[in-house]
Structures are given as structure tokens and as C-alpha cells.
């Protein structure tokens, strides 16, 4: 089985820059013997490296992981409820239902009559 080349597993990014920046970066790439894509990638990698050193960003990443795990637990519980239907045993952490019957569908509320003889 053949291995995919790097270009087939990479993502494409496009950026818009002012003509002056493009001209300068093109010259830098030419003098270094690189392509514009090489220069873009080097700049992005340096940016990521600096971002990894930011403690605030690391803390926010931890919060993002915790949120992802909370959302995954909710979705996992929902999937388990669907897979176990019509099982009467609730998933852990869900409220226990004493009846084995499914809950009745909500009924539409009607306005009560103001007539005291109407017992409805």
C-alpha cells in the first residue's frame, strides 16, 4: 500500500495581504531560496510556538477541554438512552422513573370557563 504524500494530508490556508507586504515577503523568500508557502508556514509555526508559551491561552485551553468533555457526556447519555429503548433502567445520573410506561405526551392547555357550573 502506498503512503500519501505530504501535500495530500495538508490543509490549505489562504491569506490576503497588502501588495507591499506581498512584495517584501516574495523578496525574502527569493533571497532565502524558499517559496512563499515555505515562508507562510514558517511564520505560522513561529506564531504557534509563541502562543504555546502564553499561560492565559493554556488556561483557556483547559477550560475548552472541560467544556468538550461535558458536551460529550451529554451526547453520550443521549445516545445511550436511544440505544437502550424501551429499557426502563435510566442511565446513571438521570432521574429514576417509577413507571415503566413512557411519559404521556404534553396536552395542550385550554382556558378554563368562567362559568361556576362548569366543572372541568
C-alpha positions in Angstrom: 0.0 0.0 0.0 1.4 3.4 -0.9 1.8 6.2 1.6 0.1 9.5 0.8 2.5 12.4 0.1 2.6 15.4 2.4 0.5 17.6 0.1 -2.4 15.2 0.2 -2.7 15.3 4.0 -2.1 19.0 4.5 -4.8 21.7 4.8 -4.8 24.7 2.6 -4.9 28.2 4.0 -5.2 31.4 2.1 -4.4 34.9 3.4 -4.9 38.3 1.9 -2.1 40.8 2.4 -1.4 44.3 1.1 0.8 44.5 -2.1 3.7 46.0 -0.1 3.7 43.0 2.3 3.5 40.6 -0.6 6.4 42.2 -2.4 8.6 42.2 0.7 7.7 38.6 1.6 8.3 37.5 -2.0 11.7 39.1 -1.9 12.6 37.5 1.4 11.5 34.1 0.1 13.5 34.6 -3.1 16.7 35.6 -1.2 16.3 32.6 1.1 15.7 30.2 -1.7 12.2 29.4 -0.3 8.7 29.6 -1.8 6.1 31.9 -0.4 4.3 28.9 1.0 7.5 28.0 2.9 7.7 31.5 4.4 4.0 31.4 5.3 4.4 28.1 7.0 7.5 29.2 9.0 5.6 32.3 10.1 2.6 30.3 11.2 4.8 27.8 13.1 6.6 30.6 14.9 3.2 32.1 15.8 2.0 28.8 17.3 5.3 28.4 19.2 4.8 31.8 20.8 1.1 31.1 21.6 2.1 27.9 23.4 4.1 29.9 25.8 1.2 32.1 26.9 -0.2 30.9 30.2 -3.5 32.6 29.7 -4.0 30.6 26.5 -3.1 27.4 28.2 -5.7 28.1 30.9 -8.4 28.8 28.3 -7.4 25.5 26.5 -8.0 23.6 29.8 -11.5 25.3 30.0 -12.2 24.3 26.4 -11.3 20.7 27.1 -13.6 20.6 30.2 -16.4 22.0 28.1 -15.8 19.5 25.3 -15.9 16.7 27.9 -19.2 18.0 29.4 -20.8 18.2 26.0 -19.5 14.7 25.1 -21.0 13.3 28.3 -24.4 14.8 27.5 -24.3 13.4 23.9 -23.1 10.0 25.2 -26.0 9.9 27.6 -28.5 10.8 24.9 -27.1 8.1 22.6 -27.2 5.5 25.4 -30.9 6.4 26.1 -31.7 5.9 22.4 -29.8 2.6 22.2 -31.5 1.2 25.3 -35.0 2.0 24.4 -37.5 0.9 25.6 -35.5 -0.1 28.6 -36.9 1.0 32.0 -33.5 1.5 33.5 -32.3 5.1 33.4 -28.7 6.0 32.6 -26.5 6.9 35.6 -27.2 10.4 36.7 -30.6 10.6 35.2 -33.8 10.8 37.3 -35.4 7.4 38.0 -38.9 7.0 36.6 -41.1 4.7 38.8 -43.3 3.7 35.9 -42.3 1.5 33.0 -44.7 3.3 30.7 -43.3 6.2 28.5 -44.4 9.6 29.7 -47.6 10.9 28.2 -47.3 13.5 25.5 -47.9 17.0 26.8 -51.5 18.1 26.5 -52.5 21.5 25.2 -53.8 23.7 28.0 -57.2 25.1 27.5 -58.6 28.2 29.0 -61.0 27.4 31.9 -64.5 28.5 31.6 -65.6 31.3 33.9 -68.9 29.6 34.4 -69.0 28.2 38.0 -71.4 25.4 37.0 -68.7 24.1 34.5 -66.6 21.6 36.4 -63.8 20.8 34.0 
